[in-house]
C-alpha cells in the first residue's frame, strides 16, 4: 500500500511519496497543463488546445468580472456551462467540446496518480492534495487551511530542538509566494505538537505578476522597434511569456544586464532586448508594495509582536526574487530561513499528512491544530422576528477540527444557510457555503414544538458541514409532577451568553428566543464541544420547586445537503462516466500513435541502414525500390497519413517490412552463420575423437557395443560431409541473395547429431557389486542389556512445556524513519 502527496500548483505539480525510510519526491516540476489532441504535446504550436492556469476558474461563474477580465488574455477559449460556471472550449476527437474546470482538474489528477504509480510500481491507496494558489477549491477556507498545515508539518516533524510541551511555544512564520498566490501563516511549535495561530493571503499576487511586467515591457519595446503587435498572436505571446520567466530567474542570480533573444519570433523576424535587476525592481515597485500588508494582518490576528517570531521560513518559486526576500527580511528584522525546499515543501507535507492519516503507516506522534481563516455564520427563518436570524458559529481563527451543537425548537422542517460572514475578505465573490434542510421535523404529541439538535462541524480538511440532526421526542411525564417553568426572555432583551470550561474547549450560548401565538415559546440555543469531549454544558436555569421526570426518545433526522460547491449526483456520475470513456479513448489513441510512430521509426531506421550495415546485402535495384518506398511513406505520414486509423499504420508497416525484412534477414544470417558452423564442427570433432579412442581400446569405453560406436562414427562422418557441402555452396552465393544454408538448419543439424550420439558416448559402465562383510550381531543391537538411548530433540526449550506451542502473529506496519 502506498500513500502520496500531490502539490497541484498554478504552473507546476510535485508528487511526493511516503516510504518506510521517509518522504521522497518522485515527480519534480511536472507541468500543470492539460493538452487535448492526437499528437505530441505542443504548447506553442497548438496553444488553443493546451489548457493552463485553469485553477483560478474553480467555482467561478462565467459572468464573474474576474473571469471576464482574464478572458482576452487567455490563449485558449472559455465558455459558459449550462450551470452558469466557467468551462473550457477545446477540439477533442475532431469535435468542439466544452469541459468543466472540475473535469480538467480530474484529468490532471489522473495523470499525477499514474505518474506516482509508475514510480512506485504499485497502486496508490491514499493521497492528500494541496489546494494552494489563488484557486477556490470547494470552500475558501480550504485554500489556506491545508496549505498552512502541509508546510508547517513538513517543517516541524523533522525538528529535534523544539521546546517541550510544557514550555513556551516557538512561533514560526511561513511565507509562500508561488506563481499565482501569496499565502502566509504563523504556527506555534512544541515537541510533537503544532498549532496554526493565524493565516493571511493575497490570492492575486504571485510570480505571474512579475512576469507580466516584463511581458508588457517587451511588447511595448518590440512594437516600437520592430513594428510588431505581439498580443495579437497567441503563439508569439506564449513564447514571450516563457522567455520572460527565464529572464526573471536569471536576474535573481545576476544583477548585470542580461539579453533576451528570440529567433523567428513573428513574421520570421528575430527580436532582442535586455534587462537588469535594478530596472526590473523599479518597474515592480507597486507589486512589491503588496508583500507587507498580509504580514501586518498575520501578526495582528495572532496578537504577536515581531519580537515574538522565532524564525521566518520562505518557500515558493517567486520567493527567490531578491527584492521580495529583502522586503520580508526588513519587515521582521531578521534573516530569512530556507530549511524547507522552496518547491517541494508542500508536496512533502502532503505526503507526511497522508502517512499520518493512513492506517498503513506508523508515524511519530504529532498533534495538529489548525484554524478557520474566515468566519462562518448560519442564518435561518425566524417566526418570532418575522424574518431571518443569524449566528456566527465559527469566528475567524477558531480552532479546527471542531464541532458545535445547536438546539432549535421547531414543528416542521427548516433550512439552515451557511455563509462567510465577511465577504470582503474572501478571494471569491460569492460568500455562500450551502443550504442544509433539516427534514422530517414534527411537533410533539401535545402539539408543542419539538427539540431539534443540529451538529455543525469543521473537519480536519477545513470543510464545513451540518453533520447530523436529531429530534428529542417527549414520550411521557410522571403524574403529580409538573414541568419546570422558566421565564423566557423577549426578543429584544435576550442576550447571547458564552460559558467556557477550564480547558477552554466547551462553550454554550443562548441565542434570541422566538415565540408563537398559542404555543410554548420557541428558542434556539447553541451548545458546543470538541471532538474529544462531546458532553453538553447546561445553561444556568432559575431555581425551581419541583422537577419533572420526563422520558424522551432521540430520533435521527435526515439532512438534505446543498453545498454551493457540490455537484449534483447525476452530474457527478456523468462526469465520472465521461472520464472513464476519455481514459479508454486515450488508451486507444496511445495505441494509434504508437502504431504511427512505429512506421516513422522504421522509415528513418531503415534509411540509415541501407547506406550502412545493410549496404552489402541488398542489390542496387532493390535498394532503389526500398528507398523510394521509404520516401513515399515519409511524405504520406506528414500529409494524408497524419491522422489515420491504427490498422492503416499497421498495414503500412507490413508493406515496408515485406521489402526490408529479407535484407535484414540476410544480414543477420551472415552475422550468425559462422558461429553456428563452429558449434557444429566442435561437436563433430568431439565424436570423432570418441570413435578413435574406442578403436585404441581405451578402457573408458570398453563397456560399449561396437554397433553403437559404429553408429556414432557414421553420424559424425555424414554430418562432416553435410557441413563441408553447405559451406562450399554458401561461399559461392552472393551476399545479396538468400543464403543456401540458414542458421536454423545448421543448428537443427547440431541438435540432431547431439541427440543421437550423446546417449551412447555418455553411457555409464555397469556397477560391480562387492561381497558384503559379516558384522557382530551385538553391534547392531543393545549392548549389555541397555536399551538404545532416545535422541534429544533439536530444540529442547520448544518441548519443555507440555501442550501445543503457541504461535503469535503480529501485523507489522512500516515505520517511517523521520530522523
PyMOL commands that set and color helices and strands:
alter all, ss='L'
color gray80, all
select helices_A, chain A and resi 47-49+54-57+65-71+101-120+140-156+207-226+230-232+234-253+277-283+285-288+290-302+306-308+317-320+322-332+345-357+423-425+569-610+615-617+620-637+640-643+646-695+699-701+706-732+743-761+777-780+796-800
alter helices_A, ss='H'
color red, helices_A
select strands_A, chain A and resi 2-8+12-19+22-31+33-35+50-52+77-80+86-92+95-100+124-130+170-177+182-190+193-202+258-266+269-275+309-315+361-362+367-372+376-382+387-394+398-400+402-410+414-420+432-438+450-458+464-477+499-500+507-514+522-529+550-556+559-563+814-815
alter strands_A, ss='S'
color yellow, strands_A
deselect
rebuild
show_as cartoon
